[in-house]
């Protein structure tokens, strides 16, 4: 199992949009996360710094994902 942690800076002007998008996870995203072997996914927000800290565990390395992996596609779609 691989443990993954990362942090991101959330722009103060995007806080309401972030909360709106994360209040309820899409069924497609939930399935993609599970199908990618990801579990224990958590995101924490530090209001003082605007930093998001995320953690999850994976049953395989992202480097071993097939290029058409559904989670990768959804993840990058969300990031754009």
C-alpha positions as CSV (number, residue, x, y, z in Angstrom):
1,X,0.0,0.0,0.0
2,X,1.2,3.5,-0.9
3,X,0.3,6.4,1.4
4,X,-0.1,9.7,-0.4
5,X,-0.3,13.2,1.0
6,X,-0.3,16.6,-0.8
7,X,-1.2,20.2,-0.1
8,X,-2.8,22.9,-2.2
9,X,-3.4,26.6,-1.8
10,X,-7.1,27.6,-2.0
11,X,-7.7,31.1,-3.2
12,X,-9.8,33.0,-0.7
13,X,-12.2,34.0,-3.6
14,X,-12.8,30.3,-4.3
15,X,-13.8,29.1,-0.8
16,X,-17.6,29.1,-1.4
17,X,-17.1,27.3,-4.7
18,X,-14.8,24.7,-3.1
19,X,-17.3,24.0,-0.3
20,X,-20.2,23.8,-2.8
21,X,-18.3,21.2,-4.9
22,X,-17.2,19.1,-2.0
23,X,-20.4,19.0,0.1
24,X,-21.6,16.0,-1.9
25,X,-19.3,13.8,-3.9
26,X,-20.4,12.8,-7.4
27,X,-21.2,9.0,-7.7
28,X,-18.9,8.8,-10.7
29,X,-16.0,10.2,-8.8
30,X,-16.7,8.0,-5.8
31,X,-16.6,5.0,-8.0
32,X,-13.5,6.1,-9.9
33,X,-11.7,6.7,-6.6
34,X,-12.6,3.2,-5.4
35,X,-11.8,1.6,-8.7
36,X,-8.4,3.2,-8.7
37,X,-7.6,1.4,-5.4
38,X,-7.8,4.6,-3.3
39,X,-9.1,4.4,0.3
40,X,-9.1,6.6,3.4
41,X,-9.3,9.8,1.4
42,X,-9.5,12.9,3.5
43,X,-9.1,16.6,2.8
44,X,-8.4,19.1,5.6
45,X,-8.7,22.9,5.2
46,X,-6.7,25.4,7.3
47,X,-8.7,28.6,7.3
48,X,-5.8,30.7,8.6
49,X,-3.5,29.8,5.7
50,X,-5.9,28.7,3.0
51,X,-4.0,25.4,2.7
52,X,-5.8,22.2,1.8
53,X,-4.0,19.1,3.0
54,X,-5.1,15.8,1.4
55,X,-4.3,12.2,2.4
56,X,-5.2,8.9,0.9
57,X,-4.0,5.3,0.7
58,X,-3.6,3.4,-2.6
59,X,-3.3,-0.3,-3.3
60,X,-1.0,0.6,-6.3
61,X,1.2,3.4,-7.4
62,X,-0.3,6.0,-9.7
63,X,2.7,5.4,-12.0
64,X,1.2,1.9,-12.7
65,X,-2.2,3.2,-13.7
66,X,-3.2,2.6,-17.3
67,X,-3.2,5.8,-19.4
68,X,-7.0,5.7,-19.7
69,X,-7.6,5.3,-16.0
70,X,-11.0,6.7,-15.1
71,X,-9.9,8.3,-11.9
72,X,-7.0,10.1,-13.6
73,X,-9.4,11.4,-16.2
74,X,-11.9,12.7,-13.7
75,X,-9.1,14.1,-11.4
76,X,-7.6,16.2,-14.2
77,X,-11.0,17.3,-15.4
78,X,-11.6,18.7,-11.9
79,X,-8.2,20.3,-11.9
80,X,-8.8,22.3,-15.0
